[in-house]
Amino acid sequence: MADKINALPCLSFLLFLLCLSNHTVECRAPFACDAKNGLTRSLKFCRVNMPLHGRVRDLIGRLTLQEKIGLLVNNAAAVPRLGIQGYEWWSEALHGVSDVGPGTKFGGAFPGATSFPQVITTAASFNESLWEEIGRLVSDEARAMFNGGTAGLTYWSPNVNVFRDPRWGRGQETPGEDPVVAGKYAASYVRGLQGNSRFRLKVAACCKHYTAYDLDNWNGVDRYRFNARVSKQDLEDTYDVPFKSCVVEGKVASVMCSYNQVNGKPTCADPNLLKNTIRGQWRLNGYIVSDCDSVKVLYENQHYTATPEEAAAATIKAGLDLDCGPFLAIHTENAVKGGLLNEEDVNMALANTITVQMRLGLFDGEPSAQPFGNLGPRDVCTPAHQQLALHAAQQGIVLLQNSGRTLPLSRTNLTVAAIGPNADVTVTMIGNYAGVACGYTTPLQGISRYAKTIHQSGCVDVACNGNQQFGMAEAAASQADATVLVMGLDQSIEAEFRDRKDLLLPGYQQELISRVARASRGPTILVLMSGGPIDVSLAKNDPRIGAILWVGYPGQAGGAAIADVLFGTTNPGGKLPMTWYPQDYLAKVPMTNMGMRADPSRGYPGRTYRFYKGPVVFPFGHGTSYTTFAHSLVQAPQEVAVPFTSLYALQNTTAARNSIRVSHANCEPLVLGVHIDVKNTGDMDGAHTLLVFSSPPEGKWSTNKKLIGFEKVHLVAGSKKRVKIDIPVCKHLSVADRFGIRRLPIGKHDLHIGDLKHSISLQANLEEIKS
């Protein structure tokens, strides 16, 4: 999102300052539909017993064109004559309430909020219930801050773009490279944020950035000018999958269009993407918002239209409802007067935004009398919330390697050398799009709870541009019983508008690792803090490195979680949500090439575990444990007959060419029930993630396996549990053809669950039609 931040309206800002100076005083800004306000209490749009669409229509009908246009932007203008206050739409809650947008301010009664692990870390838990619970607690804190007058109710989170290229600086914000995981994360987190009411919203979430956005600034190409050339096939089975899940399953209240063009059209001005797909096919019940200044960008940077009025008209007519930025407020009136846009187009945009505001209760009168109106400062940074931040970090840590059971470390009479530029960090642990944390436990502090520590940073920062301090680090390692190297990246290396140049550890970090490992008197453990993958092949193959952990950006409690894993209080159970490629992979894949599938004729290796077959440092889904698990397949179908929707569908299907068009199949009853027994065969309690992959029949279909289901299960040592995973056939066994049409390949589909393999024959049910 753009760095530009709009100022709050003067009245709201003055009230905010007053609250900061004396937060014991009740400080609530005026609100719409105040029953005590004789001017507005009789207005129809304030009547909560009226149908919603009638209230919305009544409000829009009372507005002048100028007033309507003032509501098309993120810092929506007040309409004093109707008792409507100005509203700031832009707030963020990627992994905790954030002050990145101007809608949220920390201070006074709300000095901070719980900072959960960065999304890429939480994704590594593969735990849908955890994702939803984090969303629920974040929305508790968001509502509390709204009630205190320091936050809004519209949060432009989560980021569900697929982590396509390992260099992307914003990959840390996403749930990883797999579209199914990203889609399930999107739906789960959105449900947690928005609540479980079909009508009322606790807060309004927003899935971003639609679509095919995963390049910020690489090799002279930036997101403002990038035209992503994407095949219909890749759009259907990769880039759009998380957004569809977010809208259809998560019932999200908003979708944000991105800066880039897709196949020559800015996403925020493409009616096929906005009106036809998001609102038409997926049935979005909410509003579509631009990324900040996107409308300005498509006019000034991309030169998509000749005039600013044409840009305003093109975006609104395409389906855009709200502009993050002032562009529509400045140019829409002239677009209407010039005949480029009808006032009814503006009305339709406002109907979508005002409907969401009404579902949030912003026109229901006294906020304290509404659901969640009792939440306040005591509901932010609670012990329970901070405990969940710790649990989330523990669940997201991935044990990449553990030679000779180096870990867990002994808890008795141990001296540990904590070395590295990330060994005693705070803000680094919360990644980007974060707020002000309740407090921090650094890795050094966490380790100090278990052992005596010797601390040396080794490098001034993660850039590690010199080796002057390496001698002190080596000396510390030589004196300790065990050495923990906390290395990796931070926002100076990977961030918004900062894509990485390579996949190696920065500067002299690798030299520090090697020298410390040689000097260490005891076992050496490497802890990697990063959002994106790192080529640590040298450390992986160094026999003096006993264990390697990836901890992502683990949030405010990250240091405690790391120490709990190092010393065995917690058994790590995370799995990598992205492939870790070797450095030489980058020479074959320009960031600007959006193709997912390999093209051997051009030397293009493909992207992500679904299409890339080359060497890796660590594969997608990798992660070990301090215990061992065994699987046995109890029950799964061996044959599935796909029914058709009608005789017409049968006559027009492509069954003869070994596939059935999904739109011709009766998909409702087609769910695979896979029953698996999981046993903890080791001597330590632990959590295990069941990953179910499938590979389609041989032929023109992708030959790589793809994830179709997963389940997190916790088992005490020696115990067994039966797990059932339901897999919708049409959704997960179908593939997109080159026209972007989903088809079910006829023939043998292989399911892979750990070392188990089970084949299912998918056939057309011709008998049903005959009968």
N, C-alpha and C positions, 0 to 999 in steps of 0.2 A: 504494500500500500504506500501511497506517496507520503513523503516526509512532511508535506505541508499540513499544518493543523489550523483549522479555523478557530477564531476567537469565540468564546462563549458570549451570548448576549450580555450586555452590561448589567442588567438587573440580576440575572442568574449569578454572574461573577461576584457582584457585591454581596449577594446573599451567602455565597460560598465563603467569602472572606469573613463575613460575620460569624458563620458557623465555626470557622477555624479558630476565631478569637475567643469564642465562648461556646464550646460544644455542649455544655450542660443545658443551654437554652433550647427550647423547641424551635428548630429552624426548618420550616417547610416552605418552599416556594408556592405561590398561588397555583391552583389546579383548575382544570376545566370542569364545568358542570357542578360547581360548588352550590349546594342546596341553599346556602346562606346568601348567595348572590342573586338578588331579585332580577338582575338583567338577563340572566341565562337559565334560571332553574325551570322555566316553562318551555324551553326549546325542545323540539321533538328529538333531536339527536342525543339529548341527555337522558332520555327515558329508557332505562335499562330493560323494561318489559316489552319494548318494541322489537320487532325482528331486526337483526343486524343490518341487513341490506337496506331496510327502510331508514334506519338511523344514518347510515353512510350517505344515502341519496339526499336526505334532508340537509345534512351538513354541507355537502358539495353544492347543493342548490342555493345556499345562502352566501356563497363566496363570489367575490368579483374575480375577473380574470387575473388581475394583478395579485390578489390574495392567493389564488390558486397557484400561480407561478412561484410565489414565495415559499410554497410547501413542497416544491419539487427537488429541493437540495437538502444535504445532510443537516445543516444548521437551519432548520425550518423556521420561518418567521412567525411571530405571534400575530393573532387576529384579535386585538383587544375588544372590539365591539361585540365579539361572540364569546368573550371570556376564555379564549384559547391562548395558552402560553407558547412561547417558542420552545422548540424541542431539538435536541442534538441526537441524531440517529447513530452517530459513529461511536461505538464502544467495542472493546475487544475482550474476549475471554477464551483464548486458545487453550490454556492449561491453568486457568485461574483468572480472576478479575484483573484486567490490565489497564494501565493508564496510557497506553500507546495512542488511543483515540481521544479526542477532546471531550467525550461524553462522561469520562470518569476522572475524578480527582481524589488523591489520597491526602489525608491530613485530619487533624482534630480527632473526632471519635473513631475515624477509620484510617489509622496510620498505615495499614497494610492489609493484605489478603493472602490466603493460603496459596502458595505457589507449588502446584503439582509438577511432576516430571514433564519435560518436553514431550510432545506427542509421539515422536519416533521411539522414545523410551517406553512409554506406556503401551504403544502398539506391540512391543516385544513380549508383553505379557500374554497376548492372544486371549484376553479375558474380557468377553463382552459385558459381563455384569460389572466388572471394575470400571470399564469405560463409562457405563451409564451412571454408576454411583458417583464418579468424579463429576460428571455433568450436573448431577442433582445437588451436590454440595457447592459447586461453583455458583449455581443459580440461587442457592440460599444466600450466599454472600452478596451476589449481585442485587437481589431484591432488598436485602438489608441496607445496602449502600444507597439504593434508589429511595428507600423510605427515609434515609437520612439526608437526602438532597445532594448526594455527591456522585451519582451514577444514573445512567439511563436504563432502559429495558430492552434495547435492541443491540445484540452482540454479533459482530461480524466474524463469527467462528462457527465451525472448524474449517481448516484448510484441508481439503480432501483430494488435492491433485495427486496423481500417481508419481512416485519418486522414480522417474524414468532414467535420469542421468546422474551418476554418482557425484558429479561436480556441483550439482545445483545447491546454492547456498541456503535455499529455503526447504530443502528436503527434510531438515530437522522438524519442521512444522507439520509434516504429513504422517499418515500411518504406514508409509513404506511403499514398496514397489508393486504389491499385488492388488489388483482392483477389487477382488472379493473382500480382502481384509479391510481395504480402505472404505468400501461400501458398508461393511458391518460396523466399522468404527464410527462412520458418519451417522448411521441410523441410531446407534446406541448412545453416543454422546449428545446428539440432538434430543433424543427422548429424555435424557437426564436433564438437559437445560430447560426444555420447554414444559416439562410436566406431562402427566398422563390424562389430562382432560382433552376431549375432542374439540371443545370450543375455546376455552380460556387458555391463555398462554401465561406461563410463569415468567419467562423471558422469551424473546424471539431470537432464535439462532439463525445463522446464515452460512450456507455451504459455498465455499469459494475455492479457486477462481475458475469460472467456467469459460472456456475449456481449453485443453491442450496447452496449458501454461506451466512451463517448468524451465524457463530460461530467463535469467535476470540481466546478466551483463557478462558476456563471454566473447573474447576475441574480437572486440569491436562491434558486436551485435548486442543491442539491449532490448528489453521487453517492450519499449515504447514503439519500436520500429520493426519488430520481428514478425514475419509472416510465417506461421507454422503450417507447413504443407503436410496435411494428414490424410491418409486414405480413409475411405468410408469404413473399411474393415477395422482399422485401428481405433477409429473414433467409437465404433459400436462396441468392440470387445475389450477396450482398455480405457481410453480417456474419459468416456462418458459414464462408465459403470458406477463409480462412487457417487456421482451426482444423481443418477437415476435412483439409486438406493436411498440417498438422502431425502429425496422428494417423495418417492413412492412409499418407502417403508418407514423412514424417519418422520415424515410429514413436516419437514422443515418449513419455517415461515418466510424464508428468503433465500435467494441465490444471487451471488455476485458474478457479473461478467468480468472478463479479464482485459488487460491492456493489449495483448497481442492480437494480430489478425489470425484467422484460420482460413486457409485457402483463399486469401485475397480480400476477406471481409473482416472488419473489426467485430469482435464478438458482441460488443454492446450495440451494434447497428445491424445485426444479422437476424431478420425475422424468422428464418428457419431454425436458428438455435434458440431464440427467446420465445417468440409466440408459438411457433409450431411444435418445438420439442419440450421445453421446460413447462410451458403453460398448457399446450395442447395435448401432447402425448402423455406427459407425466402428471398433468393436472395439479400443478403447483397451486396451493391455497396460500397465497402470500404475495410478496413484492419482489421485483428484480432491481438490484442496485448496481451501479457501476463501481469498479475499482476507482480509487480516488484520482480525479482529473482525467479519467479515461475518455470522456466525451471531448474534452479539450485536446487530448493527445491525438485522437483520431482525426481532428481537424488540423491542428498545428504541426504535429510530427509526421502523421501518416498521409496527410493531404488527401483524405478520403472524400471530402466534399470541398466545393469551391468557396462556400461562405459558412460562417458560424451558424446562421439560421438554418441552413440545410443540414448541418450536423445535429442541431437540436431536434429538428423534425425527423430525421432518419432514425435517431435512437428511440424517441418516444413511440414512433409508429412501429418500430421493430419489436417493442414490448418492454422497453426500459421504463421503470416507474420512479426511480429516485437517482439523483446524481450526487455522488460524493465529490463535492466541489461546487463552485459558483456558476459554472457555465450555463446550465439551463435557466437559472434565475436571471441571467443577463440577456440571453438570446431567444428565449421561447416566445415572448410577447411579439417580437417582430416576425418570428416564424408564423405565428397565427395571423397577424395582420397582413403578412405577405401571401397568405393562402397556401403556405407549405404544410400547414398543420391545422386541424380543426380543434375547436375548444373541447369537443367531445373526446378527442384523443387525450387531452390533458385530464379530463374528468375520469377517464378509465384508469389512468396512472394513479390518480389520487384515490380512487376507490380501492385500489389494492393496498396502498400504504395506510389509509385511514382505517380500513378493515382490520389490519394487524394492530394498530393502536387501540382500537376498540376491544379486540380480543385480549389485549394486555390490561384493560381496565382504565385506560387513560381518559376515558370520557364517562366514567361511572361514578364520579364524585369523590368524596372523602377517601383518600388512599388507605388510611389506617383501618377503615371498616371493610376492606376487601380481603380476599384470600391473600395470605403472605404479608398482610399489613402489619402484623405483629413482629416481624423480623427487624432486628436492630443491631447495634454494635456488639452485643453479647453473642450474636450468631456468626461472627466473623473471627477467623483464627481460633476456633474452638479446639480443645484438646482432641476431640473426635476427628475434626477435619485434618489437623496436623498429623494424627496417627494414620489416617488414610493416605496422606502424602508420603509417609514413610513406607507403608505397605505397597503403594504403587511403585515406588522406587525399587523396593526389594524384588517385586515381581518382574520388573523390566530388565534387571541385570542378567546379562548373558555370559555364561562360562564358556568361553571359546575353546580353551585347552586346559588340561590339568594332568600333566605328566607325572606318573608315579604317585598320584594322590598327594601332590604338594599341598593342596588345600583340602580341608580347612586347616588353618594354623592352630597350634596349641594355645590354650588360654592361660597357661601357668608360667609365671616368671620369664616372660619373653620381652626382649628388647627389639623394637622394630624401627628400621630406618625408613622414614616416609620421605621420598625424594621425587622431585619433578615440579614443573611449573603449575600443575593443577592440584598439587598436594594440599594446598591450604586456601583454596579459592571459595568464594561465596557466590557472587553474581554470575559467574561462569556457569554454575550448576543449573540455572533456571532458563538458559537459552534466550531466544528472542521472543517478542510479543509477550513479555512477562510484565508483571506489576511490581509492587513493593512487597517482598516476602514478609511473613510474620517473624521470621528469624532464620538462622542458618546453623547447620552442623557441617563443618568442612570435613573432608577425608581425614585430615590430621587429627581433628577433634574426635572423630568417630573412632579412629584407631587407638587414640589415647585412653579411651574408656576400657580398652581391653589389655593394653600393654604399655610399658615405658617406651617413649618414642625419641628418636633423634631426627630432626628435620633439616633438610637441605633442599632448596629449590632447584639447584643445578643450572637452571636457566632463568633469566630475568622474567621472561614471559614465554608464551607458547611459540612465538617466532623463533626463539632460541638462536639468536644470531651470533653467539659466541660460546666458547668452551672454557672461559676463564674460571668458572665456578665448579668445573667438573672434578677437580682434585678434592675439594671439600665433600662433594657427594660420594666419591669413591671412599674417602676416609670414613664417612658415616656408615656406608655399607659394610666396610671391613670390621666395624665394631659391633654390628647388630646380629641378632640371631636370625632375623629374616629381613628382607628388603622389599618394600612396596613402592614401585615406580608409578606415579600417577601422571600420565602424559596425555597427549591428544591435541585438541583444537579448542577454539573459542570463537566469539563473534568477529574477531579481527581476521579470521581465516575464512569462515563461512557465515553468511548472513544474507538478508534481503539486499539485493543489488550487488552482491559480492559472491559470485560463483568461484569455485576453486580452480586453480591452475593444474593441480595434479592430485594424486591420491596418497602421496607419501607424507610421513610426519614432517612438520616444518623444520627448517634450519638444521641444527645439530642434534635434534632429539634422538635420532637413531644412534648416533655416536655415544650420547649419554647413556642410553639403554645398554649398549654393548659394554662400555667401560665399567659401568656400575655392576652389571651382571658378573663380569670377570673378577671384580674386587670383592663381591659379596661373600661374607663368611657363611651365610646360610642360604636358604632358598630365595629366589627372586621371583616376584609376582608383578606382572605388568597390568596396570589398570588404564583403560583407554576411555577418555571422555571426549565425545564427539557426537555430531548429528549424522554426518555422512560416513561411509565406509572408508577405511584406511588400509593401504597395502603395508601390512606388517610382516611380510614374508620372512625378513631377516630375523625378527624376533620369534616368529613361529618355528623357524628351523634352528634356533639357537638352543642347544641342549641345556644351557645354563638358565634359561627362562623356564621356570617350573610350571607357571600357570598364566593365562591371559584372560582378563575380564573386560567386556565392553559394558559401560554403564550409561551410555548416551549422555544427555544432560539431565541428571536425576532429580532436579528440584531442590527445594529448601532443605529437605532431610537427606539429601544425597550422601553426605559423609557418614551418617549413621547407618544407612542401608549398605553402603560399601563395606564398612567394618563388620556389620552383622554377617555378610556373606563371607568375608575373609576368615572370620573366626568360627563359622559354622552355626551361629545362632539361626541363620536363615540358609536354607538350601536353595541355590539358584535354580530357576526354572524357566528363564526367558529364552526366546528363540529369535534369531535375526529376522527382522521384517524386510531386509534388503540384502542383495548379493554384495559380497566384498570382492571386487575385481582386482586383478594385478594392474600395476601401473601401465604396462604396455597395451592394455585394452583401449586406453584413451586415444591412441594414435589412429585407431580404426573407426572411431565413432565421433564425428563432429557433433557438438551439442545441438546444432541446427538441424540435424537429420532426425526427424520425428518417427521414422519407421521403427516398428517394434520387431518385425520379422527379419530373420537373417536373409541376406542375399549373397550367396557364395560367389556368384559371377562378378560381383563388384568388390569382393573382399570385406563385405559388411557382415559383422558377426551376430547382429541382433541384440536385443536388449532384455534384461531381466531374466530370471531363471526360466520363464515360460518359453523363451525363444533363443536364448544364448546357450551354446553347448560347450564353450571353451573352458580353459582352466580358470579356477577361482582361488582366492585366498581362503574364504569361508563361504559356504553356500547359503542361500535363502533358507530359513527354517532351522539353521544349525544352532545348537546349544546343548551342553551336557549338564550333568547333575552330580551331586555327591553320592547319589544312590543309582540304582539301575531299575529299569522297567521292562516288562514283557507284555506283548499283545497276543491275543488270540481272537480270531473272528468267530463269532457265535452264530450270527444270522445276517444274511444279505441276499437279495434276490439274484437269481442267475439269468433271468430273462424278463424283459419289460416290453409289453406290447403297447405301442403308442396309438391311442384312438384319434380319429379325425373328427373335426368339427361338423362336417357335412359331406354328402356325396360330391358336391361341387369342389370341396377342398381336396378330396381324394383324386378327382379328375384333373385338378390343376397342381398337384403336388409334384415333387421331384423324386418320389420314392424309387422310381426306376433308375435314377442316377445316384442312388445310395444315400439320399438324405431327405428329410421331411422339413418343410418350412414350418417354423415354430408357430406362425400365425394360423396354420392349417391344422394344428394339433390341439386336442382337448387337454390342456396342461393341468387343469385343476387337480385331478386325482393322481397325477404322476409325481410321487414322492418316494425316494428310496430310503427305507429305514435300515441303517447299518448298525448292528449291535456288536460291540467289541468289549471283551474282558481285558482290563488293564490291571496288572499286578506289580506292586513295588517289591522287587526281588532283592533289594539291598537291605542295609542295616540303619537307614536314616529316613525319617519322614520327608516327603517332598511332593512338589506339584509337577505334573506332567502335562504337556500339550499334545493332544492327538491331532495330527495333521492328516487329512484325507485328500489325496491327489487323484486325478484321473488322467488317462491318456486316451485319445479317440482312436478309432480304427485306422489302420494304415491307409495311406492314399494322399490326397491333396490337402488333408487337414494338417494342422500343426502337429509335429511328432513329439514335442515336449509335453511333459505332464503339467497340469495346472491345479491349483488348490481349489477344492470344491466344498470343504467343510473343515471345521476345527472345534475342539472342545478342551477346556481346561479342567483337570481333575486333580484333587489333592488326596494323597494316600499315605497312611501311616506305614511304617516299615512292616513288610510281610503281608499286608492286606491286599484285597482285590476288590475291584468295583466294575460293574457293568455300565457301559456308556452307550447311549443311543444317539446317533447323529442322523437327522433327517435332511435329505438332499433333494431339493426340487429339481426334477429332471430337466425341464425345459430351460430353467435358468442356468444351471451349472454344467450340464452335459452338452448344451448347444454350442455352436461356434458361429462366428460371423463369416459370411463369404465376402468376396471382393467388392460386392455392392452394398455391404453393410447390412445384409439380411441375415437374420439368425436362422440356423438350420440344425436339425438333430441328425448327426451322422448315423446311418444304419450299420449295424455290425457290432463287433466286440469292443467294449469299453473296459479298460483295465483300471481297477481301483488300487491305489498304493497306500498302505498304512504302515509306516515304519518299514519293517522287512517283510510285511505281508503283502500278498497280491491276490486280487479276486477279480474275475472277469464277469461282466454282465453283457448279455446280448440284447441289443436294442432293435426291435423289429416293428414294422408297420402292422397295425391291427386291421387287416383286410376283412377278417371274418365279421367284425362288428358291422361294417358297412353292408356286407352281403346279407346279413340277417335283417 
